[in-house]
Amino acid sequence: MNFITAGESHGPQLTGIIEGIPAGLHLDVDQINAALTARQGGYGRGNRQKIEHDQVQIVGGVRHGVTLGSPIALVIQNRDHANWSQIMDPISPATATNTVRKVEHPRPGHADLVGGMKYNHRDLRNVLERSSARETAMRVAIGNVCEQLLAALDIRLVGFVQQVGSIHVDAEPLLDVAQIQQKIQQNDLRILNQDQVESIHQLIDSTKRAGDSLGGLIRVVAQNVPAGLGSYISWDTKLDAKLAGAVMGVNAIKGVSFGDGFDVAKTPGSQVMDEIDYQVGQGFSRLSDHLGGFEGGMTNGMPIIINAAMKPIPTLYKPLQTVDINTKEKLKANVERSDVTAIVPASLVVENVVAIELAKAITDTFEAASLTRLQAGIAEYRHQLANF
């Protein structure tokens, strides 16, 4: 299974192609659109979300609501393109009129400058349009297709916010996905503790007034993933490494960990290793989940727990110093329309890229041309594990 996306932030559309989804999956388009709507929400978002009303259009690989096994092609129109049609015209030659939004003052912390250096762009809009987090809308659409596949295999997952700026959410970890989903739907921050919503809102508001931005911490929990996905036989077969790479591929993510994360570095082994248990008819399990569901690069049957650290958004309304790429004059960085924080939508994006990697691992491990054969293969494998 694999996928690719194309499209610029203010271009006509985002396009995605996903290959390897089994035939026979009943695909709920309303579910995909609900995920896209959720990605546009969250406290701290900017004005662009008032323009875009993301809806997916399926243009290949699905017939009468059922996947065919052929590549699935998805399109999301960029409504804001109407305001940028000349500037982002794919065909017309560059003129004084359609380059009025030329970017020559790169933002610290953004791809602007390095991307321009690499691809020899003198207008850094050629960089920022593709490096924009707008692209993650298509990854959410593709990820939701994968979530629907995983749900058909009785695997469910959820992403939520654990910290915004300096405020850590005080809540007991819940490993039950349904419980987490119920709690985070009670607020616009996707946090587990309703009592902290007001203080986080105040932090976001004060940060906005200061012209600054905020990052945070995200956690994804995936439940009922069978043991043995991934492998220990070579470094590039370890599933936790693949998941870490996929999460690091999300805009602004600067760190990834599993289970107790970096705390294991300062904790004695007796308090980190998850003791093994066995019950007849159910097989092996662990008495804790400090390692986040992985041992030796393989899933061990416990819930997968992935943590991600997101840096603050680099677009600041009180911009930092930069240098004009042509005159080399020191001045203030370019300002694009942006959010104070995108930690809430990022929790959904990270959830969806995890879903993509888990779907890849499953379709790589089991015969997956047909959903019914995939379901039968996983059911037989689970039975073998329970009786190992």
Contacts in CASP RR format, 6 or more apart in sequence:
PFRMAT RR
TARGET T0000
AUTHOR 0000-0000-0000
METHOD contacts of the structure
MODEL  1
MNFITAGESHGPQLTGIIEGIPAGLHLDVDQINAALTARQGGYGRGNRQK
IEHDQVQIVGGVRHGVTLGSPIALVIQNRDHANWSQIMDPISPATATNTV
RKVEHPRPGHADLVGGMKYNHRDLRNVLERSSARETAMRVAIGNVCEQLL
AALDIRLVGFVQQVGSIHVDAEPLLDVAQIQQKIQQNDLRILNQDQVESI
HQLIDSTKRAGDSLGGLIRVVAQNVPAGLGSYISWDTKLDAKLAGAVMGV
NAIKGVSFGDGFDVAKTPGSQVMDEIDYQVGQGFSRLSDHLGGFEGGMTN
GMPIIINAAMKPIPTLYKPLQTVDINTKEKLKANVERSDVTAIVPASLVV
ENVVAIELAKAITDTFEAASLTRLQAGIAEYRHQLANF
1 18 0 8 1.000
1 19 0 8 1.000
1 20 0 8 1.000
1 21 0 8 1.000
1 359 0 8 1.000
1 360 0 8 1.000
1 363 0 8 1.000
1 364 0 8 1.000
1 368 0 8 1.000
2 18 0 8 1.000
2 19 0 8 1.000
2 20 0 8 1.000
2 360 0 8 1.000
3 16 0 8 1.000
3 17 0 8 1.000
3 18 0 8 1.000
3 19 0 8 1.000
3 142 0 8 1.000
3 356 0 8 1.000
4 16 0 8 1.000
4 17 0 8 1.000
5 14 0 8 1.000
5 15 0 8 1.000
5 16 0 8 1.000
5 135 0 8 1.000
5 138 0 8 1.000
5 139 0 8 1.000
5 142 0 8 1.000
6 14 0 8 1.000
6 15 0 8 1.000
6 16 0 8 1.000
7 13 0 8 1.000
7 14 0 8 1.000
7 15 0 8 1.000
7 130 0 8 1.000
7 135 0 8 1.000
8 88 0 8 1.000
8 129 0 8 1.000
8 130 0 8 1.000
8 132 0 8 1.000
8 134 0 8 1.000
9 78 0 8 1.000
9 128 0 8 1.000
9 129 0 8 1.000
9 130 0 8 1.000
9 132 0 8 1.000
9 134 0 8 1.000
9 135 0 8 1.000
10 78 0 8 1.000
10 80 0 8 1.000
10 81 0 8 1.000
10 83 0 8 1.000
10 84 0 8 1.000
10 87 0 8 1.000
10 88 0 8 1.000
10 129 0 8 1.000
11 78 0 8 1.000
11 81 0 8 1.000
11 84 0 8 1.000
11 88 0 8 1.000
11 90 0 8 1.000
11 129 0 8 1.000
12 77 0 8 1.000
12 78 0 8 1.000
12 81 0 8 1.000
12 88 0 8 1.000
12 90 0 8 1.000
13 75 0 8 1.000
13 76 0 8 1.000
13 77 0 8 1.000
13 78 0 8 1.000
13 81 0 8 1.000
14 75 0 8 1.000
14 76 0 8 1.000
14 78 0 8 1.000
14 134 0 8 1.000
14 135 0 8 1.000
14 137 0 8 1.000
14 138 0 8 1.000
15 73 0 8 1.000
15 74 0 8 1.000
15 75 0 8 1.000
15 138 0 8 1.000
16 73 0 8 1.000
16 74 0 8 1.000
16 75 0 8 1.000
16 138 0 8 1.000
16 141 0 8 1.000
16 142 0 8 1.000
17 71 0 8 1.000
17 72 0 8 1.000
17 73 0 8 1.000
17 74 0 8 1.000
18 71 0 8 1.000
18 72 0 8 1.000
18 74 0 8 1.000
18 142 0 8 1.000
18 145 0 8 1.000
18 146 0 8 1.000
19 71 0 8 1.000
19 72 0 8 1.000
20 69 0 8 1.000
20 71 0 8 1.000
20 363 0 8 1.000
20 368 0 8 1.000
21 67 0 8 1.000
21 69 0 8 1.000
21 72 0 8 1.000
21 145 0 8 1.000
21 146 0 8 1.000
21 149 0 8 1.000
21 359 0 8 1.000
21 363 0 8 1.000
22 67 0 8 1.000
22 69 0 8 1.000
22 149 0 8 1.000
22 363 0 8 1.000
22 368 0 8 1.000
22 369 0 8 1.000
22 370 0 8 1.000
22 371 0 8 1.000
22 373 0 8 1.000
22 374 0 8 1.000
23 66 0 8 1.000
23 67 0 8 1.000
23 68 0 8 1.000
23 69 0 8 1.000
23 369 0 8 1.000
23 370 0 8 1.000
23 371 0 8 1.000
24 66 0 8 1.000
24 67 0 8 1.000
24 68 0 8 1.000
24 69 0 8 1.000
24 370 0 8 1.000
24 371 0 8 1.000
24 372 0 8 1.000
25 66 0 8 1.000
25 67 0 8 1.000
25 148 0 8 1.000
25 149 0 8 1.000
25 152 0 8 1.000
25 371 0 8 1.000
26 65 0 8 1.000
26 66 0 8 1.000
27 58 0 8 1.000
27 62 0 8 1.000
27 65 0 8 1.000
27 66 0 8 1.000
27 67 0 8 1.000
27 145 0 8 1.000
27 148 0 8 1.000
28 148 0 8 1.000
29 56 0 8 1.000
29 58 0 8 1.000
29 65 0 8 1.000
31 144 0 8 1.000
31 147 0 8 1.000
31 148 0 8 1.000
32 56 0 8 1.000
32 141 0 8 1.000
32 144 0 8 1.000
32 145 0 8 1.000
33 54 0 8 1.000
33 55 0 8 1.000
33 56 0 8 1.000
35 140 0 8 1.000
35 141 0 8 1.000
35 143 0 8 1.000
35 144 0 8 1.000
35 147 0 8 1.000
35 348 0 8 1.000
35 352 0 8 1.000
36 54 0 8 1.000
36 55 0 8 1.000
36 56 0 8 1.000
36 76 0 8 1.000
36 137 0 8 1.000
36 140 0 8 1.000
36 141 0 8 1.000
36 144 0 8 1.000
37 53 0 8 1.000
37 54 0 8 1.000
38 345 0 8 1.000
38 348 0 8 1.000
39 54 0 8 1.000
39 136 0 8 1.000
39 137 0 8 1.000
39 140 0 8 1.000
39 345 0 8 1.000
39 348 0 8 1.000
39 349 0 8 1.000
40 49 0 8 1.000
40 52 0 8 1.000
40 53 0 8 1.000
40 54 0 8 1.000
40 345 0 8 1.000
41 49 0 8 1.000
41 188 0 8 1.000
41 344 0 8 1.000
41 345 0 8 1.000
42 188 0 8 1.000
42 189 0 8 1.000
42 190 0 8 1.000
42 344 0 8 1.000
42 345 0 8 1.000
43 188 0 8 1.000
43 189 0 8 1.000
43 200 0 8 1.000
43 201 0 8 1.000
43 204 0 8 1.000
43 344 0 8 1.000
44 204 0 8 1.000
44 208 0 8 1.000
44 339 0 8 1.000
44 340 0 8 1.000
44 341 0 8 1.000
44 342 0 8 1.000
44 344 0 8 1.000
45 339 0 8 1.000
45 340 0 8 1.000
45 342 0 8 1.000
45 344 0 8 1.000
45 345 0 8 1.000
46 337 0 8 1.000
46 338 0 8 1.000
46 339 0 8 1.000
46 340 0 8 1.000
47 337 0 8 1.000
48 80 0 8 1.000
48 337 0 8 1.000
51 79 0 8 1.000
51 80 0 8 1.000
51 83 0 8 1.000
52 78 0 8 1.000
52 79 0 8 1.000
52 80 0 8 1.000
53 79 0 8 1.000
54 76 0 8 1.000
54 137 0 8 1.000
55 76 0 8 1.000
55 77 0 8 1.000
56 74 0 8 1.000
56 75 0 8 1.000
56 76 0 8 1.000
56 141 0 8 1.000
57 74 0 8 1.000
57 75 0 8 1.000
57 76 0 8 1.000
57 77 0 8 1.000
58 72 0 8 1.000
58 73 0 8 1.000
58 74 0 8 1.000
59 73 0 8 1.000
59 74 0 8 1.000
59 75 0 8 1.000
60 70 0 8 1.000
60 71 0 8 1.000
60 72 0 8 1.000
60 73 0 8 1.000
61 67 0 8 1.000
61 68 0 8 1.000
61 69 0 8 1.000
61 70 0 8 1.000
61 71 0 8 1.000
61 72 0 8 1.000
61 73 0 8 1.000
62 68 0 8 1.000
62 72 0 8 1.000
67 371 0 8 1.000
69 369 0 8 1.000
72 145 0 8 1.000
74 138 0 8 1.000
74 141 0 8 1.000
74 142 0 8 1.000
74 145 0 8 1.000
76 137 0 8 1.000
76 138 0 8 1.000
76 141 0 8 1.000
78 134 0 8 1.000
81 88 0 8 1.000
84 101 0 8 1.000
86 92 0 8 1.000
86 97 0 8 1.000
86 98 0 8 1.000
87 98 0 8 1.000
87 99 0 8 1.000
87 100 0 8 1.000
87 101 0 8 1.000
87 125 0 8 1.000
88 129 0 8 1.000
89 98 0 8 1.000
92 98 0 8 1.000
99 123 0 8 1.000
101 125 0 8 1.000
102 123 0 8 1.000
102 125 0 8 1.000
103 112 0 8 1.000
103 123 0 8 1.000
103 124 0 8 1.000
103 125 0 8 1.000
103 128 0 8 1.000
103 334 0 8 1.000
104 122 0 8 1.000
104 123 0 8 1.000
104 124 0 8 1.000
104 324 0 8 1.000
104 325 0 8 1.000
104 326 0 8 1.000
104 334 0 8 1.000
105 322 0 8 1.000
105 323 0 8 1.000
105 324 0 8 1.000
105 325 0 8 1.000
105 331 0 8 1.000
105 332 0 8 1.000
105 333 0 8 1.000
105 334 0 8 1.000
106 112 0 8 1.000
106 113 0 8 1.000
106 124 0 8 1.000
106 322 0 8 1.000
106 323 0 8 1.000
106 325 0 8 1.000
106 333 0 8 1.000
106 334 0 8 1.000
107 314 0 8 1.000
107 315 0 8 1.000
107 316 0 8 1.000
107 319 0 8 1.000
107 320 0 8 1.000
107 322 0 8 1.000
107 333 0 8 1.000
107 334 0 8 1.000
107 336 0 8 1.000
108 314 0 8 1.000
108 320 0 8 1.000
108 321 0 8 1.000
108 322 0 8 1.000
108 333 0 8 1.000
109 311 0 8 1.000
109 314 0 8 1.000
110 128 0 8 1.000
110 131 0 8 1.000
110 314 0 8 1.000
110 315 0 8 1.000
111 127 0 8 1.000
111 128 0 8 1.000
111 131 0 8 1.000
112 124 0 8 1.000
112 127 0 8 1.000
112 128 0 8 1.000
112 131 0 8 1.000
112 334 0 8 1.000
113 124 0 8 1.000
113 322 0 8 1.000
113 325 0 8 1.000
115 121 0 8 1.000
115 124 0 8 1.000
115 127 0 8 1.000
115 131 0 8 1.000
116 122 0 8 1.000
116 124 0 8 1.000
116 126 0 8 1.000
116 127 0 8 1.000
116 325 0 8 1.000
119 126 0 8 1.000
119 127 0 8 1.000
121 127 0 8 1.000
122 325 0 8 1.000
122 326 0 8 1.000
124 325 0 8 1.000
124 334 0 8 1.000
128 336 0 8 1.000
131 251 0 8 1.000
132 251 0 8 1.000
133 251 0 8 1.000
133 252 0 8 1.000
133 342 0 8 1.000
133 345 0 8 1.000
133 349 0 8 1.000
135 251 0 8 1.000
136 250 0 8 1.000
136 251 0 8 1.000
136 345 0 8 1.000
136 349 0 8 1.000
139 250 0 8 1.000
139 349 0 8 1.000
139 352 0 8 1.000
139 353 0 8 1.000
139 356 0 8 1.000
140 348 0 8 1.000
140 349 0 8 1.000
140 352 0 8 1.000
142 352 0 8 1.000
142 356 0 8 1.000
143 352 0 8 1.000
143 353 0 8 1.000
143 355 0 8 1.000
143 356 0 8 1.000
143 359 0 8 1.000
144 352 0 8 1.000
144 355 0 8 1.000
146 352 0 8 1.000
146 355 0 8 1.000
146 356 0 8 1.000
146 358 0 8 1.000
146 359 0 8 1.000
147 156 0 8 1.000
147 157 0 8 1.000
147 351 0 8 1.000
147 352 0 8 1.000
147 355 0 8 1.000
149 359 0 8 1.000
149 371 0 8 1.000
150 156 0 8 1.000
150 157 0 8 1.000
150 355 0 8 1.000
150 358 0 8 1.000
150 359 0 8 1.000
150 362 0 8 1.000
152 371 0 8 1.000
152 375 0 8 1.000
153 362 0 8 1.000
153 374 0 8 1.000
153 375 0 8 1.000
153 378 0 8 1.000
154 224 0 8 1.000
155 222 0 8 1.000
155 223 0 8 1.000
155 224 0 8 1.000
155 225 0 8 1.000
155 358 0 8 1.000
156 177 0 8 1.000
156 178 0 8 1.000
156 222 0 8 1.000
156 223 0 8 1.000
156 224 0 8 1.000
157 177 0 8 1.000
157 220 0 8 1.000
157 221 0 8 1.000
157 222 0 8 1.000
157 223 0 8 1.000
157 304 0 8 1.000
157 351 0 8 1.000
157 354 0 8 1.000
157 355 0 8 1.000
157 358 0 8 1.000
158 177 0 8 1.000
158 180 0 8 1.000
158 181 0 8 1.000
158 184 0 8 1.000
158 220 0 8 1.000
158 221 0 8 1.000
158 351 0 8 1.000
159 180 0 8 1.000
159 184 0 8 1.000
159 190 0 8 1.000
159 218 0 8 1.000
159 219 0 8 1.000
159 220 0 8 1.000
159 221 0 8 1.000
159 347 0 8 1.000
159 348 0 8 1.000
159 350 0 8 1.000
159 351 0 8 1.000
160 180 0 8 1.000
160 184 0 8 1.000
160 190 0 8 1.000
160 191 0 8 1.000
160 192 0 8 1.000
160 218 0 8 1.000
160 219 0 8 1.000
160 220 0 8 1.000
160 347 0 8 1.000
161 169 0 8 1.000
161 184 0 8 1.000
161 189 0 8 1.000
161 190 0 8 1.000
161 191 0 8 1.000
161 216 0 8 1.000
161 217 0 8 1.000
161 218 0 8 1.000
161 343 0 8 1.000
161 344 0 8 1.000
161 347 0 8 1.000
162 168 0 8 1.000
162 169 0 8 1.000
162 191 0 8 1.000
162 216 0 8 1.000
162 217 0 8 1.000
162 218 0 8 1.000
162 219 0 8 1.000
162 307 0 8 1.000
163 169 0 8 1.000
163 216 0 8 1.000
163 217 0 8 1.000
164 189 0 8 1.000
164 191 0 8 1.000
164 200 0 8 1.000
164 203 0 8 1.000
164 204 0 8 1.000
164 214 0 8 1.000
164 215 0 8 1.000
164 216 0 8 1.000
164 341 0 8 1.000
164 343 0 8 1.000
165 203 0 8 1.000
165 214 0 8 1.000
165 215 0 8 1.000
165 216 0 8 1.000
165 312 0 8 1.000
165 341 0 8 1.000
166 203 0 8 1.000
167 196 0 8 1.000
167 199 0 8 1.000
167 200 0 8 1.000
167 203 0 8 1.000
168 217 0 8 1.000
169 191 0 8 1.000
169 192 0 8 1.000
169 193 0 8 1.000
169 196 0 8 1.000
170 193 0 8 1.000
170 196 0 8 1.000
171 191 0 8 1.000
171 192 0 8 1.000
171 193 0 8 1.000
173 305 0 8 1.000
174 180 0 8 1.000
174 183 0 8 1.000
174 192 0 8 1.000
175 221 0 8 1.000
175 223 0 8 1.000
175 289 0 8 1.000
175 303 0 8 1.000
175 305 0 8 1.000
176 223 0 8 1.000
177 221 0 8 1.000
177 222 0 8 1.000
177 223 0 8 1.000
180 192 0 8 1.000
180 221 0 8 1.000
183 192 0 8 1.000
183 194 0 8 1.000
184 190 0 8 1.000
184 191 0 8 1.000
184 192 0 8 1.000
186 194 0 8 1.000
187 194 0 8 1.000
187 197 0 8 1.000
188 197 0 8 1.000
188 344 0 8 1.000
189 197 0 8 1.000
189 200 0 8 1.000
189 201 0 8 1.000
189 344 0 8 1.000
190 344 0 8 1.000
190 347 0 8 1.000
190 348 0 8 1.000
191 197 0 8 1.000
191 200 0 8 1.000
203 214 0 8 1.000
204 214 0 8 1.000
204 340 0 8 1.000
204 341 0 8 1.000
207 213 0 8 1.000
207 214 0 8 1.000
207 340 0 8 1.000
207 341 0 8 1.000
208 340 0 8 1.000
210 318 0 8 1.000
211 316 0 8 1.000
211 317 0 8 1.000
211 318 0 8 1.000
212 312 0 8 1.000
212 316 0 8 1.000
212 317 0 8 1.000
212 318 0 8 1.000
212 340 0 8 1.000
213 312 0 8 1.000
213 313 0 8 1.000
213 314 0 8 1.000
213 315 0 8 1.000
213 316 0 8 1.000
213 338 0 8 1.000
213 339 0 8 1.000
213 340 0 8 1.000
213 341 0 8 1.000
214 312 0 8 1.000
214 313 0 8 1.000
214 340 0 8 1.000
214 341 0 8 1.000
214 343 0 8 1.000
215 252 0 8 1.000
215 310 0 8 1.000
215 311 0 8 1.000
215 312 0 8 1.000
215 313 0 8 1.000
215 341 0 8 1.000
215 343 0 8 1.000
216 309 0 8 1.000
216 310 0 8 1.000
216 341 0 8 1.000
216 343 0 8 1.000
217 307 0 8 1.000
217 308 0 8 1.000
217 309 0 8 1.000
217 310 0 8 1.000
218 307 0 8 1.000
218 308 0 8 1.000
218 309 0 8 1.000
218 310 0 8 1.000
218 343 0 8 1.000
218 346 0 8 1.000
218 347 0 8 1.000
218 350 0 8 1.000
219 305 0 8 1.000
219 306 0 8 1.000
219 307 0 8 1.000
219 308 0 8 1.000
220 304 0 8 1.000
220 305 0 8 1.000
220 306 0 8 1.000
220 308 0 8 1.000
220 347 0 8 1.000
220 350 0 8 1.000
220 351 0 8 1.000
220 354 0 8 1.000
221 303 0 8 1.000
221 304 0 8 1.000
221 305 0 8 1.000
222 303 0 8 1.000
222 304 0 8 1.000
222 306 0 8 1.000
222 354 0 8 1.000
222 358 0 8 1.000
223 303 0 8 1.000
225 299 0 8 1.000
225 301 0 8 1.000
225 303 0 8 1.000
225 304 0 8 1.000
225 358 0 8 1.000
226 299 0 8 1.000
226 301 0 8 1.000
226 378 0 8 1.000
226 381 0 8 1.000
226 382 0 8 1.000
226 385 0 8 1.000
227 284 0 8 1.000
227 298 0 8 1.000
227 299 0 8 1.000
227 300 0 8 1.000
227 301 0 8 1.000
227 385 0 8 1.000
228 298 0 8 1.000
228 299 0 8 1.000
228 300 0 8 1.000
228 301 0 8 1.000
229 239 0 8 1.000
229 298 0 8 1.000
229 299 0 8 1.000
229 358 0 8 1.000
229 361 0 8 1.000
229 362 0 8 1.000
229 365 0 8 1.000
230 237 0 8 1.000
230 238 0 8 1.000
230 239 0 8 1.000
230 297 0 8 1.000
230 298 0 8 1.000
230 299 0 8 1.000
230 361 0 8 1.000
230 365 0 8 1.000
231 237 0 8 1.000
231 238 0 8 1.000
231 239 0 8 1.000
231 297 0 8 1.000
231 298 0 8 1.000
232 238 0 8 1.000
232 296 0 8 1.000
232 297 0 8 1.000
232 298 0 8 1.000
235 241 0 8 1.000
238 296 0 8 1.000
238 297 0 8 1.000
238 298 0 8 1.000
239 294 0 8 1.000
239 297 0 8 1.000
239 298 0 8 1.000
239 299 0 8 1.000
239 357 0 8 1.000
239 361 0 8 1.000
240 258 0 8 1.000
240 294 0 8 1.000
240 296 0 8 1.000
240 297 0 8 1.000
241 297 0 8 1.000
242 357 0 8 1.000
242 360 0 8 1.000
242 361 0 8 1.000
243 256 0 8 1.000
243 304 0 8 1.000
243 306 0 8 1.000
243 354 0 8 1.000
243 357 0 8 1.000
243 358 0 8 1.000
244 256 0 8 1.000
244 258 0 8 1.000
244 306 0 8 1.000
245 256 0 8 1.000
246 353 0 8 1.000
246 354 0 8 1.000
246 356 0 8 1.000
246 357 0 8 1.000
247 253 0 8 1.000
247 255 0 8 1.000
247 256 0 8 1.000
247 306 0 8 1.000
247 308 0 8 1.000
247 350 0 8 1.000
247 353 0 8 1.000
247 354 0 8 1.000
248 255 0 8 1.000
248 256 0 8 1.000
249 353 0 8 1.000
250 308 0 8 1.000
250 346 0 8 1.000
250 349 0 8 1.000
250 350 0 8 1.000
250 353 0 8 1.000
251 346 0 8 1.000
251 349 0 8 1.000
252 310 0 8 1.000
252 311 0 8 1.000
252 312 0 8 1.000
252 313 0 8 1.000
252 314 0 8 1.000
252 342 0 8 1.000
252 346 0 8 1.000
253 308 0 8 1.000
253 309 0 8 1.000
253 310 0 8 1.000
253 311 0 8 1.000
253 346 0 8 1.000
253 350 0 8 1.000
254 309 0 8 1.000
254 310 0 8 1.000
254 311 0 8 1.000
255 308 0 8 1.000
255 309 0 8 1.000
256 306 0 8 1.000
256 307 0 8 1.000
256 308 0 8 1.000
256 309 0 8 1.000
257 306 0 8 1.000
257 307 0 8 1.000
258 291 0 8 1.000
258 292 0 8 1.000
258 293 0 8 1.000
258 294 0 8 1.000
258 304 0 8 1.000
258 305 0 8 1.000
258 306 0 8 1.000
258 307 0 8 1.000
259 289 0 8 1.000
259 290 0 8 1.000
259 291 0 8 1.000
259 292 0 8 1.000
259 293 0 8 1.000
259 305 0 8 1.000
259 306 0 8 1.000
259 307 0 8 1.000
260 267 0 8 1.000
260 272 0 8 1.000
260 290 0 8 1.000
260 291 0 8 1.000
260 292 0 8 1.000
261 307 0 8 1.000
264 272 0 8 1.000
264 290 0 8 1.000
264 291 0 8 1.000
271 290 0 8 1.000
272 290 0 8 1.000
272 291 0 8 1.000
273 290 0 8 1.000
273 291 0 8 1.000
274 286 0 8 1.000
274 287 0 8 1.000
274 288 0 8 1.000
274 289 0 8 1.000
274 290 0 8 1.000
274 291 0 8 1.000
274 293 0 8 1.000
274 300 0 8 1.000
274 302 0 8 1.000
275 286 0 8 1.000
275 287 0 8 1.000
275 288 0 8 1.000
276 284 0 8 1.000
276 285 0 8 1.000
276 286 0 8 1.000
276 287 0 8 1.000
277 284 0 8 1.000
277 285 0 8 1.000
277 286 0 8 1.000
277 287 0 8 1.000
278 284 0 8 1.000
278 285 0 8 1.000
279 285 0 8 1.000
281 386 0 8 1.000
281 387 0 8 1.000
282 386 0 8 1.000
283 385 0 8 1.000
283 386 0 8 1.000
283 387 0 8 1.000
283 388 0 8 1.000
284 385 0 8 1.000
284 388 0 8 1.000
285 301 0 8 1.000
285 302 0 8 1.000
286 293 0 8 1.000
286 300 0 8 1.000
286 301 0 8 1.000
286 302 0 8 1.000
289 302 0 8 1.000
289 303 0 8 1.000
289 305 0 8 1.000
291 300 0 8 1.000
291 302 0 8 1.000
292 302 0 8 1.000
292 303 0 8 1.000
292 304 0 8 1.000
292 305 0 8 1.000
292 306 0 8 1.000
293 299 0 8 1.000
293 300 0 8 1.000
293 301 0 8 1.000
293 302 0 8 1.000
293 303 0 8 1.000
293 304 0 8 1.000
293 305 0 8 1.000
294 300 0 8 1.000
294 304 0 8 1.000
304 354 0 8 1.000
304 358 0 8 1.000
306 350 0 8 1.000
306 354 0 8 1.000
308 346 0 8 1.000
308 350 0 8 1.000
310 342 0 8 1.000
310 343 0 8 1.000
310 346 0 8 1.000
312 341 0 8 1.000
313 338 0 8 1.000
313 339 0 8 1.000
313 340 0 8 1.000
313 341 0 8 1.000
313 342 0 8 1.000
315 335 0 8 1.000
315 336 0 8 1.000
315 338 0 8 1.000
316 333 0 8 1.000
316 335 0 8 1.000
317 335 0 8 1.000
317 338 0 8 1.000
319 332 0 8 1.000
319 333 0 8 1.000
319 334 0 8 1.000
319 335 0 8 1.000
320 332 0 8 1.000
320 333 0 8 1.000
321 330 0 8 1.000
321 331 0 8 1.000
321 332 0 8 1.000
321 333 0 8 1.000
322 330 0 8 1.000
322 331 0 8 1.000
322 332 0 8 1.000
322 333 0 8 1.000
322 334 0 8 1.000
323 329 0 8 1.000
323 330 0 8 1.000
323 331 0 8 1.000
324 331 0 8 1.000
362 368 0 8 1.000
362 374 0 8 1.000
362 378 0 8 1.000
363 374 0 8 1.000
366 374 0 8 1.000
366 377 0 8 1.000
366 378 0 8 1.000
366 381 0 8 1.000
367 373 0 8 1.000
367 374 0 8 1.000
367 377 0 8 1.000
368 374 0 8 1.000
END
